[in-house]
Amino acid sequence: PPVREERRVPYREETGGRPYRLPNGLYVEHFDKLQTDALYRLIFEDDTYLQHHVDLRPGDCVVDVGANIGLFSLHAWMRCPEIRLYAFEPAPPAFAKLRANLEGRATDARLFEYALGGAEGHAEFLFYPGMAGMSGLRADPDGDRRLARAVLNAHGTAVATAADTLLEGRFDAQTYGCEVRPLSAVIAELGLERIDLLKIDAEKSEEDVLDGIANDDWSKIRQLVVEVHDIEGRVARLATQLETRGFRVAVDTEDDLGAAGLAMLYARHPARDAEAAVSASATAQPPAVAVAAPRLSVPALREFLAGQLPAHMVPSVFVTLDALPLLPNGKA
């Protein structure tokens, strides 16, 4: 059967706003500064998803479940440009930004606008534009607001006092119908022979994602990193499940994670790690990717110039060229 792949979204058509410059110089489409700065610290500065010897190697297959606007996917690609990336994000507003952020950068990436779960079906996805990272199939505005408040309270009295202002309107939800598919069905359709890193950030649906992996497909997975909501002993339950399947498991519940009732679960399979290391040794390690140059679109350029020039000096027409035309002697 044909692969259910991404719905194509023209750059900036549905993303709105203007590109935001991250501290590393990378420009991204995003929802707001507060969310993006927090994600940047978590992913790029703290390297949260690549701890406890979780690694990336040239040719690795990376599956990003709950990709949001794509910051982890970008980070993984910058760390190891030769990965094959499969990113899943069911919320249309976030998917539009995910596509804009990966388009023209991670060339070996495929994006999918649906959720992963335990079985085929359809479900309602609750999306918070003001707190996109906490959106999900099992989102609960009241409960999620309490979690966010707990994190703010952990930062001291000054921040806790401003909690109501900081959280105002952030859990006003939009509802989208979305397709749900088990990961094993996707593995079969794509013909994946291995998954070197399965990253799951599915906001209370992490067990559903793992339930969608058939027994025969577990042998294809080398590493997992899972953000786990510790509900009714879920962290211990998942750790035991993975250890039973031969993975070495480490759990982190530090800083904001513990305050929000979250844990990061890292799992590596020693035998598959050894096999991958032998395979990777035959390939020279490529240099790290330099920070991508800022991408300019026509709307972004027009918006920038409008803020710098009088209205009559802003060009009415822009023409993009793949390269500067040259004279016969080779000069521009």
Stockholm file with secondary structure:
# STOCKHOLM 1.0

chainA/1-332         PPVREERRVPYREETGGRPYRLPNGLYVEHFDKLQTDALYRLIFEDDTYLQHHVDLRPGDCVVDVGANIGLFSLHAWMRCPEIRLYAFEPAPPAFAKLRANLEGRATDARLFEYALGGAEGHAEFLFYPGMAGMSGLRADPDGDRRLARAVLNAHGTAVATAADTLLEGRFDAQTYGCEVRPLSAVIAELGLERIDLLKIDAEKSEEDVLDGIANDDWSKIRQLVVEVHDIEGRVARLATQLETRGFRVAVDTEDDLGAAGLAMLYARHPARDAEAAVSASATAQPPAVAVAAPRLSVPALREFLAGQLPAHMVPSVFVTLDALPLLPNGKA
#=GR chainA/1-332 SS CCCCCCCCCCTTTTTCSCCEECTTSCEECCSCHHHHHHHHIIIIISCGGGCTTCCCCTTCEEEEESCTTSHHHHHHHHHCTTCEEEEECCCHHHHHHHHHHHTTTCTTEEEECSEECSSSEEEEEEECGGGGGGCBTTCCHHHHHHHHHHHHHTTCHHHHHTHHHHHTTTTCCEEEEEEEECHHHHHHHHTCSCBSEEEECCTTCHHHHHHTSCHHHHTTBCEEEEEEECSTTHHHHHHHHHHHTTCEEEEECCTHHHHTTEEEEEEECHHHHHHHHHHHTTSCCCCCCCCCCCCCCHHHHHHHHHTTSCGGGSCSCCCCCSSCCCCTTSCC
#=GC SS_cons         CCCCCCCCCCTTTTTCSCCEECTTSCEECCSCHHHHHHHHIIIIISCGGGCTTCCCCTTCEEEEESCTTSHHHHHHHHHCTTCEEEEECCCHHHHHHHHHHHTTTCTTEEEECSEECSSSEEEEEEECGGGGGGCBTTCCHHHHHHHHHHHHHTTCHHHHHTHHHHHTTTTCCEEEEEEEECHHHHHHHHTCSCBSEEEECCTTCHHHHHHTSCHHHHTTBCEEEEEEECSTTHHHHHHHHHHHTTCEEEEECCTHHHHTTEEEEEEECHHHHHHHHHHHTTSCCCCCCCCCCCCCCHHHHHHHHHTTSCGGGSCSCCCCCSSCCCCTTSCC
//
